[in-house]
Amino acid sequence: MVANIVNIATHVARQAAQPSAAVMAADPDKTIRVARFFSYPKGLLYFMAGFLALLTIYHFISLRYTYATRNRVVAPTKTRGKISLYRIPATIADTFRALAFRWVIPIGNSYSLNLTEVFLTMGYICIVFTWTLINTTTIAGVKVEPHYYANRAGTIAASQIPILAALGMRNNIFSLLTGVSFDKINFLHRAVARTLCVLIWLHGAGRFAVGLDGDEALVNRWVQCGLVAASALTLLCILSLRPMRELSYEIFHIVHFLFVFIFLLSMYFHLTGRNLIYYGAWPTFIVWGVERLLRVVRIVVFNFGYFKPKSKKSRELDATVSVLSPHFVRVTMRRPSHFHWRPGQSVYLAFPSISTLPLESHPFTISTIDTRNKTDKELVFLVRVRTGFTQRLSLVAEDEPVKVYLDGPYSSPPLLIGYHTIIMIAGGSGVAFTLPLLLDILERSKREKAVCQKVVFAWAIRDADHIQWITDSLSPALDNIPDTMTVDIQLFVTAAVQGAQAWEDDSVENDVEEKNSSNGSDPKILESPLVRVRQGRPNLKTLISDEISNASGAISVSVLQVCGNRVLANAVRGALRVPRPLDVLRGGPTVSLHVEAFGSAIFRFC
């Protein structure tokens, strides 16, 4: 889309940039510069579109293969056979996943990038600056001549602004085509922003080196707007660094909105000075407008009762907040039958009476599954109480129901079909993500022949009373499990373990306070032979290794990383990061890992 708009802009802008015969005689390089000024941004966009097309083709082929083989039953065996050449593709894929996605580079204390994310970031930086600085030698042999790269840098930067905007939105075409959730590609949004910041200053430095004369002098408003846009983007990049975001999201949200508005408005007037608004301005506004329109439509459709004056239906949409423990609450609400979601997806919730900002909303994972009923559906959220919004939410617990607007669903949880063994691991409130995955598997196993052969559900909690959080949902699901599937639910109580805070996001609170919240009753779920309660932290390496040794088909491992706590996710990655090519060639299982990141520094609430 951006490339097509660039083609339209080329004809308009070329008229203003076309050199006269006298100018060509005085400056023989100008014809070449003008041609590359228009062709290089398009070339970069075509290259990026080609790469996106490859990822899209891979995604849809992978989906097609997954659904085609979902009912395949693998004969159980604990022994490995001879090396089979037919398993070379599976071996290559499994080795690639182990190296590309499970080896991470830590950045600070609460963030890390895997090798694939590093490769994509560095790759983007390299291709942008290659298209900007390549072929900048004059006819006379002067290398990296400012006349060549100055305007080209600005045009390329302008052509990338719509991509920057799309990557930062909840509904974006990249997630639609690749199947990767917007929160998982948000690192590219930040990488593009910082790259464009450098590129814009390179454009400005080149123009200063050439000389700002005539209608390009600094006294002209369109030139001043360019300087304002560059300054706004620079401040935005500095104030959007992770430590700044973690200090106070509410303040970050206001600052982010303010500087984005200044940047886009200034950029528009700057591009107007050279009839280039179709390169970056209008495409960006179109992308932003379409995304906001989709969001408004969703909000109206899924909260329609609130938009009908004096409607009795509006009260049925209100949420009730109940206390689970001093540091956890449960939010329950109902939504119309046409609202659908996949297990593990999240939604953004806005509580007008609780939020401090007019459009403030926060993401929460739906801990129930879509029942496909014709009546209204119940949505349940397990919320960890911290400071700010969640603390204000806990203060209205047990009071009257509160109005809540829902926007979603979002995120791309794993598609758990076609696996021999499925392992789900969570700590504390991370069960809000793994519980619906488990409930969906149990529900499908009762109406489908081959869902999987074994399910392992591991949950590390601070106190045994936390088991009651999931009793009402899980107990009925454990009835009438088919004999063809083994269910192993392991609950690890870590209260007596030294240093247990590394595992659960709720463990930093006082033990006595948690104990005082206990009602002393034993949950019904503990009576099930499928449930085992253990003391201490789980040995994840042993747990995963045992399942790999016993499995004869593909394995899926899902884990939730909560609020910047990387320890649990890194422990799982560490158990799976060593490639096993010989084992896979001899019939061993391939392993897929899905790490769901959740927290204010990970999600962008915009």
C-alpha positions in Angstrom: 0.0 0.0 0.0 2.8 2.4 0.9 4.7 1.6 -2.2 1.6 2.4 -4.4 1.1 5.7 -2.7 4.8 6.5 -3.3 4.3 5.9 -7.0 1.5 8.4 -7.0 3.7 10.9 -5.2 6.6 10.4 -7.6 4.9 12.2 -10.5 3.8 15.2 -8.4 7.2 15.6 -6.7 9.3 15.0 -9.8 7.9 18.1 -11.4 9.2 20.3 -8.6 12.5 18.5 -8.5 13.1 18.2 -12.3 16.3 20.1 -13.0 16.5 22.7 -15.8 19.0 22.5 -18.7 21.2 25.2 -17.1 21.2 23.5 -13.7 22.1 20.2 -15.4 25.1 21.8 -17.1 26.3 23.3 -13.8 25.6 20.2 -11.8 25.7 17.0 -14.0 25.1 14.8 -10.9 21.6 16.2 -10.2 19.8 14.1 -12.8 21.3 10.9 -11.2 20.4 12.2 -7.7 16.8 13.0 -8.6 16.3 9.6 -10.1 17.7 7.8 -7.1 15.8 10.1 -4.8 12.6 8.6 -6.1 13.6 5.0 -6.9 15.6 4.0 -3.8 12.7 4.5 -1.2 10.5 2.3 -3.5 13.3 -0.3 -3.8 13.6 -0.5 0.0 9.8 -0.9 0.3 9.7 -3.6 -2.4 12.5 -5.5 -0.6 10.7 -5.3 2.7 7.4 -6.3 1.0 9.1 -9.4 -0.5 10.5 -10.4 2.9 7.0 -10.0 4.4 5.5 -12.1 1.6 8.0 -15.0 2.4 7.0 -14.9 6.1 3.3 -14.8 5.1 3.7 -17.8 2.8 5.5 -19.8 5.5 2.8 -18.9 8.0 -0.1 -20.1 5.9 1.8 -23.2 4.7 2.6 -24.0 8.4 -1.1 -23.6 9.3 -2.2 -25.8 6.4 0.2 -28.5 7.5 -0.8 -28.3 11.1 -4.5 -28.7 10.4 -3.8 -31.5 7.8 -1.9 -33.6 10.3 -3.9 -32.7 13.5 -5.5 -36.2 13.7 -2.3 -38.2 13.1 -1.8 -40.7 15.9 1.8 -41.6 16.7 2.4 -45.1 18.0 3.7 -45.0 21.6 7.4 -46.0 22.0 10.1 -45.2 24.5 13.0 -46.5 22.3 14.7 -44.7 19.4 15.2 -46.4 16.1 17.9 -46.0 13.4 18.7 -42.7 11.8 16.2 -41.8 9.2 16.9 -39.5 6.3 13.2 -38.7 6.1 13.5 -36.8 9.4 16.1 -34.4 8.1 13.5 -31.6 7.5 12.1 -32.0 11.0 15.7 -32.1 12.5 16.6 -28.9 10.7 13.5 -27.1 11.9 13.9 -28.3 15.5 17.6 -27.3 15.5 16.8 -23.9 14.1 14.1 -23.2 16.7 16.5 -24.2 19.5 19.2 -21.8 18.3 17.2 -18.9 17.0 14.5 -18.6 19.6 15.9 -20.0 22.9 19.3 -18.4 23.0 18.8 -14.9 24.4 20.8 -11.8 25.0 19.9 -10.0 28.2 19.4 -6.3 28.0 19.2 -4.8 31.5 17.6 -6.7 34.4 14.1 -7.2 33.0 14.4 -7.6 29.2 16.1 -9.8 26.7 16.1 -10.5 22.9 16.4 -13.9 21.3 18.8 -14.3 18.3 15.9 -14.0 15.8 14.9 -10.6 17.2 18.5 -9.5 17.2 18.9 -10.6 13.6 15.7 -8.8 12.5 16.7 -5.6 14.3 20.2 -5.6 12.8 18.9 -6.6 9.4 16.5 -3.8 9.3 19.2 -1.2 10.3 21.6 -2.6 7.7 19.1 -2.5 4.8 17.9 1.0 5.6 21.3 2.5 5.8 22.5 0.5 2.8 19.7 2.0 0.6 20.5 5.4 2.1 24.3 5.5 1.6 24.9 3.2 -1.4 25.9 4.9 -4.7 26.6 8.3 -3.1 29.8 8.8 -5.2 29.7 11.7 -7.6 30.8 11.6 -11.3 34.0 13.4 -10.2 34.7 10.6 -7.7 33.8 12.3 -4.4 32.5 9.6 -2.1 29.6 9.9 0.4 28.7 13.2 -1.1 26.0 15.0 1.0 24.0 16.0 -2.1 23.4 12.3 -2.7 22.5 11.0 0.7 20.8 14.1 2.4 17.5 14.2 0.6 17.5 10.4 0.0 17.8 9.9 3.8 14.8 12.1 4.4 12.7 10.4 1.7 13.5 7.0 3.0 12.7 8.1 6.5 9.3 9.5 5.4 8.5 6.2 3.6 9.1 4.2 6.8 6.9 6.3 9.1 3.7 4.3 8.1 5.5 1.1 8.9 6.5 2.6 12.3 2.9 3.5 13.0 1.6 0.1 12.0 4.0 -1.8 14.1 2.9 0.1 17.2 -0.8 -0.7 16.8 -2.9 -3.5 18.2 -4.5 -4.2 14.9 -1.8 -4.3 12.3 -1.3 -6.0 9.0 2.0 -7.6 10.0 0.3 -9.6 12.7 -2.5 -10.5 10.4 -0.1 -11.9 7.7 2.5 -13.5 9.9 0.4 -14.8 12.8 2.8 -13.0 15.3 1.0 -11.0 18.0 1.5 -7.2 18.0 3.1 -7.4 21.4 5.8 -9.8 20.2 6.8 -7.6 17.2 6.7 -4.4 19.3 10.5 -4.6 19.6 10.5 -3.8 15.8 8.4 -0.7 16.5 11.1 0.6 18.8 13.9 -0.4 16.5 12.3 1.4 13.6 11.7 4.5 15.6 15.3 4.7 16.8 16.6 4.0 13.3 14.4 6.7 11.8 15.6 9.1 14.5 19.2 8.6 13.3 18.1 8.7 9.7 16.3 12.0 10.1 19.3 13.7 11.8 21.5 12.3 8.9 19.1 14.0 6.5 19.4 17.3 8.5 23.1 17.1 8.8 23.4 16.5 5.1 21.3 19.5 4.3 23.3 21.7 6.6 26.5 20.5 4.9 25.1 21.3 1.5 23.9 24.7 2.7 20.4 26.0 3.6 19.8 28.8 1.0 16.8 30.3 -0.7 13.5 28.5 0.0 15.5 25.9 2.0 16.8 28.5 4.5 16.0 27.9 8.2 13.7 31.0 8.2 11.1 29.0 6.2 8.3 27.4 8.2 8.5 24.1 6.5 12.2 23.8 7.3 11.6 24.7 10.9 8.8 22.1 11.1 11.4 19.5 10.0 13.7 20.5 12.9 10.7 20.3 15.3 9.8 16.8 14.0 13.4 15.6 14.5 13.5 17.1 18.0 10.2 15.6 19.0 11.2 12.1 17.7 14.5 12.3 19.6 12.9 13.2 22.9 10.3 10.5 22.3 13.0 7.8 21.8 14.7 8.9 25.0 11.6 9.1 27.1 10.4 5.7 25.7 13.4 3.8 27.0 12.4 0.9 29.2 13.5 2.4 32.6 11.3 5.4 31.7 8.3 3.2 30.9 8.7 1.2 34.0 8.7 4.3 36.3 5.2 5.2 35.5 3.2 4.0 32.6 0.5 6.6 33.0 3.0 9.4 32.6 4.7 7.6 29.7 1.3 7.2 28.0 0.7 11.0 28.1 4.2 11.9 27.0 4.1 9.3 24.2 0.8 10.7 22.9 2.0 14.3 23.1 5.3 13.8 21.2 3.8 11.6 18.6 1.2 14.2 17.9 3.9 16.9 17.6 6.1 14.7 15.4 3.3 13.7 12.9 2.0 17.3 12.6 5.4 18.8 12.1 6.4 16.0 9.7 3.2 16.7 7.6 4.0 20.4 7.2 7.7 19.7 6.5 6.8 17.3 3.7 4.2 19.8 2.4 7.1 22.1 1.6 8.3 19.7 -1.1 5.0 18.2 -2.2 6.0 14.9 -0.6 3.1 14.4 1.8 2.2 11.1 0.0 5.5 9.6 1.1 4.9 9.6 4.8 2.2 11.8 6.0 -1.0 10.6 4.3 -0.2 6.9 4.5 0.5 7.3 8.2 -2.8 9.0 8.8 -4.6 6.4 6.8 -3.0 3.5 8.8 -3.8 5.2 12.1 -7.4 6.1 11.1 -8.2 2.6 9.9 -6.8 1.0 13.0 -8.7 3.4 15.3 -11.9 2.7 13.3 -11.5 -1.0 13.8 -11.0 -0.5 17.5 -14.1 1.8 17.8 -16.2 -0.8 15.9 -15.1 -3.5 18.2 -15.8 -1.5 21.3 -19.3 -0.6 20.1 -20.1 -4.2 19.0 -18.9 -5.9 22.1 -20.2 -3.3 24.6 -23.4 -2.3 22.7 -25.5 -2.3 25.8 -23.7 0.7 27.1 -24.5 2.7 24.0 -28.3 2.2 24.3 -29.9 4.9 26.5 -31.7 3.5 29.5 -31.0 0.0 28.5 -31.4 -2.8 31.0 -28.7 -4.7 29.1 -26.1 -2.3 30.2 -26.2 -3.5 33.8 -25.6 -7.0 32.6 -22.3 -5.9 31.1 -20.9 -4.6 34.3 -18.0 -6.4 36.0 -17.9 -7.7 39.6 -14.6 -7.7 41.5 -14.0 -10.2 44.2 -11.0 -10.8 46.5 -9.0 -14.0 46.1 -6.2 -13.0 48.5 -4.7 -9.7 49.7 -2.8 -9.4 46.5 -5.1 -11.0 43.9 -8.7 -10.2 42.7 -11.0 -11.9 40.3 -12.9 -9.8 37.7 -16.0 -11.4 36.3 -18.2 -10.1 33.5 -20.6 -11.2 30.7 -20.5 -10.4 27.0 -22.8 -11.2 24.0 -22.7 -14.5 22.3 -21.1 -13.0 19.2 -17.9 -12.3 21.2 -15.4 -15.1 20.5 -11.8 -15.7 21.6 -9.1 -18.3 21.5 -7.8 -19.9 24.7 -5.0 -17.7 26.1 -6.0 -14.5 24.3 -6.2 -11.2 26.2 -8.4 -8.1 26.0 -8.0 -4.5 27.1 -10.3 -3.4 29.9 -11.2 0.2 30.6 -13.0 1.1 33.8 -14.2 4.7 33.5 -14.9 5.0 37.3 -11.4 3.7 38.2 -9.1 4.9 35.5 -7.3 8.2 36.0 -7.0 8.9 32.2 -10.0 9.2 29.8 -8.8 6.5 27.5 -6.8 4.4 29.9 -7.1 0.6 29.4 -5.0 -2.4 30.5 -4.5 -5.9 29.1 -5.7 -9.0 31.0 -5.8 -12.6 29.9 -9.2 -14.3 29.7 -8.9 -17.3 32.1 -12.1 -19.0 30.7 -12.7 -20.6 27.3 -15.2 -19.7 24.6 -18.1 -22.1 25.0 -19.8 -21.1 21.7 -23.1 -20.7 23.5 -26.0 -18.8 22.1 -26.5 -17.0 25.4 -24.2 -14.4 27.0 -20.7 -15.7 27.9 -18.9 -15.3 31.2 -15.4 -13.9 31.1 -13.1 -14.3 34.2 -9.8 -12.5 34.8 -7.2 -13.2 37.5 -5.6 -9.9 38.4 -2.4 -9.4 40.4 -2.7 -6.4 42.6 0.2 -4.0 42.4 0.4 -0.2 42.4 -1.6 2.2 40.3 -4.6 0.9 38.4 -4.7 -2.6 39.9 -4.5 -1.2 43.4 -7.5 1.1 42.7 -9.3 -1.9 41.2 -8.8 -3.9 44.4 -10.4 -1.1 46.4 -13.8 -1.6 44.7 -13.8 -5.3 45.3 -17.0 -6.7 46.8 -18.7 -3.3 46.1 -21.4 -2.7 43.5 -20.7 -3.9 39.9 -18.6 -1.4 37.9 -18.9 -0.4 34.3 -16.2 -1.8 32.0 -15.5 -1.5 28.3 -13.8 -4.4 26.5 -11.6 -4.2 23.5 -10.3 -7.3 21.9 -9.4 -10.1 21.7 -5.7 -9.7 21.0 -2.4 -11.8 21.1 -1.6 -15.0 19.3 -1.5 -18.0 21.8 -0.1 -21.3 20.6 -2.3 -23.5 18.4 -2.2 -26.7 20.4 -3.2 -29.3 17.8 -1.2 -32.1 16.3 1.1 -32.7 19.3 1.8 -35.9 21.2 2.6 -34.1 24.5 1.6 -30.7 25.6 3.4 -29.1 28.6 2.1 -25.9 30.3 4.1 -24.1 33.0 3.2 -21.0 35.0 3.9 -19.3 38.3 1.5 -17.3 40.4 -1.0 -15.3 38.3 0.6 -16.8 35.1 -2.1 -19.5 35.5 -4.5 -17.1 33.8 -2.7 -17.9 30.5 -2.1 -21.7 30.9 -5.5 -22.5 32.6 -7.6 -21.7 29.5 -5.2 -23.7 27.3 -5.7 -26.7 29.6 -9.5 -26.3 29.8 -9.7 -26.2 26.0 -7.6 -29.4 25.6 -9.8 -31.2 28.1 -13.0 -30.0 26.5 -11.8 -30.9 23.0 -10.7 -34.4 24.1 -14.3 -35.2 25.0 -15.6 -34.6 21.5 -12.5 -35.3 19.3 -10.7 -38.5 18.8 -7.1 -37.4 18.7 -6.2 -34.1 20.6 -3.0 -35.3 22.2 -1.8 -38.3 24.2 -0.5 -36.5 27.3 -1.0 -33.2 29.0 1.3 -31.9 31.7 0.2 -28.9 33.7 2.7 -27.4 36.2 1.8 -24.5 38.4 4.1 -23.0 41.1 2.3 -21.1 43.8 3.2 -19.3 47.0 0.4 -20.8 49.1 -1.7 -23.9 48.9 -4.9 -21.8 49.2 -4.2 -20.4 45.8 -5.4 -23.7 44.4 -8.9 -22.5 45.1 -8.5 -19.9 42.3 -9.0 -22.5 39.6 -11.1 -25.1 41.4 -14.4 -24.0 40.1 -13.2 -24.0 36.5 -10.9 -27.1 36.6 -12.9 -29.6 38.7 -15.8 -30.1 36.2 -13.3 -30.3 33.3 -11.5 -33.2 34.9 -14.6 -35.4 34.7 -15.0 -38.0 32.0 -11.5 -37.6 30.6 -11.0 -40.2 27.8 -8.7 -43.1 28.5 -6.7 -42.3 25.4 -5.2 -39.2 27.0 -3.1 -38.9 30.1 -3.5 -35.8 32.3 -0.8 -34.9 34.8 -1.5 -31.8 36.9 1.4 -30.9 39.2 0.9 -28.1 41.8 4.1 -26.9 43.5 3.7 -25.0 46.8 6.9 -22.9 47.3 6.1 -21.1 50.6 8.7 -22.9 52.6 11.4 -22.6 49.9 14.3 -20.1 50.4 14.5 -17.7 47.5 11.2 -18.8 46.0 10.5 -15.3 44.8 12.4 -16.0 41.7 9.6 -18.2 40.4 6.2 -16.5 41.2 5.3 -13.0 40.6 3.2 -12.9 43.8 5.9 -14.3 46.1 7.4 -11.0 47.2 4.6 -10.4 49.7 4.7 -11.3 53.3 4.0 -14.9 54.1 2.0 -14.1 57.3 -0.3 -11.9 55.4 -0.9 -14.6 52.8 -1.5 -17.2 55.5 -4.0 -15.0 57.2 -6.1 -15.0 54.0 -6.4 -18.8 54.2 -9.8 -20.2 55.1 -8.3 -23.6 56.0 -10.5 -25.6 53.5 -9.2 -28.2 51.1 -10.2 -27.6 47.5 -12.2 -30.4 45.8 -9.7 -30.6 43.1 -7.2 -32.2 45.4 -9.4 -35.3 45.5 -8.8 -36.0 41.8 -6.2 -38.7 41.1 -5.0 -36.5 38.2 -3.7 -33.9 40.6 -0.5 -34.0 42.6 0.6 -31.4 45.1 4.3 -31.1 45.8 6.4 -28.9 48.1 9.2 -26.8 46.6 10.0 -25.4 43.2 9.7 -27.6 40.1 12.8 -29.0 38.5 11.9 -27.9 35.0 14.9 -29.4 33.3 14.1 -32.8 34.7 10.4 -32.5 34.0 10.9 -31.5 30.4 13.7 -34.0 29.8 11.5 -36.9 31.1 8.7 -35.9 28.8 11.0 -35.7 25.8 12.5 -39.1 26.5 9.1 -40.7 26.8 7.4 -38.9 23.9 7.3 -40.3 20.3 5.6 -37.3 18.7 5.9 -33.5 18.7 5.9 -31.7 22.0 4.6 -28.2 22.8 5.8 -26.2 25.8 4.0 -23.1 26.9 5.2 -20.8 29.6 4.1 -17.3 30.8 6.7 -14.6 31.7 4.9 -12.1 34.0 5.8 -8.5 34.5 9.5 -8.7 33.6 10.2 -11.8 35.7 12.4 -13.6 33.2 13.6 -16.4 35.6 10.9 -18.9 34.9 10.9 -18.4 31.1 14.7 -18.5 31.0 14.7 -21.8 33.0 12.5 -23.3 30.4 14.6 -21.9 27.6 17.7 -23.3 29.2 16.2 -26.8 29.3 15.4 -26.6 25.6 18.2 -24.5 24.0 20.6 -27.4 23.3 19.8 -28.9 19.8 19.1 -32.6 19.6 19.7 -33.5 16.0 20.7 -37.1 16.5 17.7 -37.8 18.8 15.3 -36.3 16.3 16.9 -38.2 13.4 16.3 -41.4 15.4 12.7 -40.7 15.9 12.8 -38.4 18.9 10.2 -35.6 19.2 10.5 -32.1 17.9 9.8 -29.4 20.5 8.0 -26.1 20.1 8.2 -23.4 22.8 5.8 -20.6 23.3 6.7 -17.9 25.8 3.9 -15.4 26.5 5.3 -12.1 27.8 3.0 -10.0 30.0 3.5 -6.7 31.8 3.4 -3.0 31.4 6.9 -2.8 30.1 6.2 -5.5 27.5 2.7 -4.5 26.2 2.0 -1.1 24.6 -1.3 0.2 25.8 -2.1 2.5 23.0 
